[in-house]
Amino acid sequence: MKDSFCIAAIDPGKAGAIAFYFSSHTHVVSVEDMPVVDHRVNGVELASRFAQMKPDACVIELVSSRPGQGVASMFNFGMSFGVAIGVVQALNIPLHFVTPTKWKKYFSLSSDKEESRRRAINLWPESADRFSRRKDEGRAEAALMAKWGAETVFRI
């Protein structure tokens, strides 16, 4: 059995983020904003990051449309979601989907994204600067999803 595993997670969308959770002794997390070019997720850059980090598995948040969202914005979001799935599958990385309700329940979080950001800061104080801005909620949620996947799906 391996000493260390890397579980990736994707909070899809152009305002989303990616995280890589390493189960080594220190349980390190690396987070970054979703790579975007011309207002679209950059699949080439996303694939490059995944190839560089070599995750053992990936969790992608399974989200759906909400009342009041426009057709164009939902189409663009669906495109981003599809690019993320395509990249992970093309790299032959085992993939698991999780609803926001499921992973947030695991951490006793509400739908308030600020709670997710605060929890990430508490879990990874050495990376607090990566979650310091209000807009870093996508990074926090991707990091938490990766930890959720490591602990519940992949039992690491």
N, C-alpha and C positions, 0 to 999 in steps of 0.2 A: 504494500500500500504506500502511496506517496506521502511524503512528509508535509507538503504544502499544496493546497489547491487554490485556483483562482476562479472565482465566480463573477461573471460580468452581469450587469443589469442595465437595462435601457428604459428611461422615461422618454417615450417617443414624442415626436414633434420637433419643430425647429427651435422651440424654446425649451426643449427637454435637455437631458444630460445622459452621460454614460458613466458607469462606475465599475471598478475592478476591485473586488474584495479578496484579499489574500488570507488564507486560514493558517498562516504560519503562527509561530508563538505569539506574535504581537497583534494579529488580526488587523493588518493595515488596510486602508482603503485609499484608492486613487480615484478622483472624480474630475470630470471636465464637462464643459458645455457640449451639446451636440454639434458636430461640425456642420456648418451651413455655408453654402455658396449661392448667391443670387436668390436668397429667401427660400432655399430648398435644402433638405438634408443632403450632405455630400457623401454619397455611398462609397466613393473611392477612398476618401479620408477615413471614414468609419471603418472600412475594411482594413486599411493600413494600421489603424490603432489596435484593432482586434488581432491582427496578425502579429503585431509587435508584443502585445500583452499575453497572447496565447492562453485565453481562458479555457478552463476545462468544461464549462457549461455557461449558459446564459439564461437570464430571466428577463422577459419583456412584459411590461404592464399592458394588460388587456383592457382597453378602454373603449367606450362607445360614445355616440353622439349624445348631446344634452339638449333639452328644449331651448330654443332661442339661438342656437348656433346656425350660422349661415351655410348655405350649400357650398360655396366656394371654400370657406375655411375648413369645413369637414372634408372636402375633397383633398385639400392640401395636407390635412392631418393624416388622412388615409394613405396618401402617397408616402409620407414620412414613415408611417407605421410599416408599410410594405417594403420600403427600402431597408429598414432595420431588420425585418424578418429575412429578406433576401440575402443580406450580407451574412447574417449568422448561419443561415442554411448553406450558403455557398462555401463557407469556410468549414462546413461539417462539424459545427459545434452543437452539442446537445442543447435543446431549447425547451424552456418551460414558460408558460404564460400564467400570469396571476392578476386577479382583479385588485383594484385599489382597496376595496373593502377587506379583502382577505389579508393582505400583508399589513395593512394599517391596524387591523384587529390584533394581530400578533404583537405589535408594539404598543397597544392600547392608545392609539391615536385617533383623533376625529378627522373630519375632512379638512380641517384648518391646516393649510400648508406650512404655516409658521410653526406649528407644533413639530412637524417633521424636521424642520431646520434646527430647532432647539434640541431635538433628540439626537440628531447627527453630531452637533457640537459636543453634547455630553458624552456620546460614545467614542468620538475621535477628537479629543481636545487638541492633539498635536496637529490636526488638520483643520482646526476651527476657522482659519483664514479662508479656506475653500468654501465655507458655508456662511461667511460673515454678512453678505449683502442680502437684502430681502429677495432679490431676484435669483438667489442661489438655491431656492426651494427645489428646483429640478435636480440639482446635484445631490441635495439631501435625500430626496425621495429615491433616486437611483441607488445611492449608497445603502439606504435602508432595505431596498428590495434585494440587493445583492446579499446582504447579511441574512435576510429572511430566507432566500433561496439556499444559502449555505447551510443554515441551521435546520430547515424544515424539509426541503425537497431532496437535497443532496446529503443530508445528515453528516455534515463535516464539523 
